Amino acid sequence: MRISRKINQGTIPKTKLKGAIKMIYSKELEEMCVVAKGVDHGPAPIPEEGKWVKAKEIKDISGLTHGIGWCAPQQGACKLTLNIKEGIIQEALIETIGCSGMTHSAAMAGEILTGKTILEALNTDLVCDAINTAMRELFLQIVYGRSQSAFSEGGLPVGAGMEDLGKGKRSQTGTIYSSKLKGPRYLELAEGYIVEIGLDKDDQIIGYKYVNLGKMMENIKKGIAPEEAIEKASGTYGRFDEAVKKIDPREE
């Protein structure tokens, strides 16, 4: 429904009803004459899953992307991965570090996010500041066409977020401790849990031995004895075999 009033030489809408919303114009605006808008080419196209899309509504948005959020005191961080199809979150991967409360909030976010539009998710309290911030950053990325699948024809299948974890379905983490008095200790790296670090004659790190905890647990679930499961999931990196001294980084 449209109610118009002729003002000077043009026509300006008096009110516009849209559902229960009534458009109200100021007196100053009503008294102005109408000037035609010459340029109106719509939104700039953004890349989405191998196509250029002029996004006008939330349902026009598709793509897979991930990004980082942090809490207000910056004591913890969240890496959030979303796979969105036609504006709806189809899968979510929430990875957190640095805060025990954040890990429980991630469990709640996993229940909350999927099935929502990205606008709903942006306006939903995901409990933890870091997860909320990650959702905000991902919203900005994807509506501006900065997704990881922007130029992938057809996008990435639902399930790609889980595949991002790799074998063993564990997040890649790095945990390094260092002190001026005793130097660095590698505790966990991309390959897994560090069992030993190897030192050369100058006590510098030249390699390490690790256990991939994801693979270890898969072995145990297959019925392999724990000792054998650990051995099968172990490996070395660098010049570990040349080390003149090998230490437990957590004890020595």
MOBEL-V281236 format. One record per backbone hydrogen bond with DSSP energy under -1.0 kcal/mol. NH is the residue of the N-H (numbers start at 0). CO is the residue of the C=O. If there is no record, write none. Layout:
NH,CO
NH,CO
This chain:
2,14
4,11
6,9
9,6
11,4
13,2
14,2
16,0
17,20
20,17
22,15
29,25
30,26
31,28
45,52
47,50
49,149
50,47
52,45
54,52
59,56
60,57
62,83
64,81
66,79
68,77
70,75
73,70
76,96
77,68
78,94
79,66
80,92
81,64
82,90
83,62
84,87
86,60
87,84
88,115
89,82
90,82
92,80
94,78
96,76
102,98
103,99
104,100
105,101
106,102
107,103
108,104
109,105
110,106
111,107
112,108
114,88
115,112
117,86
120,116
121,117
122,118
123,120
127,125
131,127
132,128
133,129
134,130
135,131
136,132
137,133
138,134
139,135
140,136
141,137
142,138
143,139
144,141
145,140
147,63
148,63
149,146
151,148
153,48
154,151
159,156
162,158
163,159
164,161
165,162
168,165
174,187
176,184
178,182
182,178
184,176
186,174
187,174
188,191
191,188
192,210
193,186
194,208
195,208
196,246
197,206
198,244
199,203
202,199
205,197
207,236
208,195
209,234
210,192
211,232
215,211
216,212
217,213
218,214
219,215
220,216
221,217
222,219
223,218
228,224
229,225
230,226
231,227
232,228
233,230
234,209
236,207
238,205
241,238
242,239
243,198
244,198
246,196
250,247
251,247
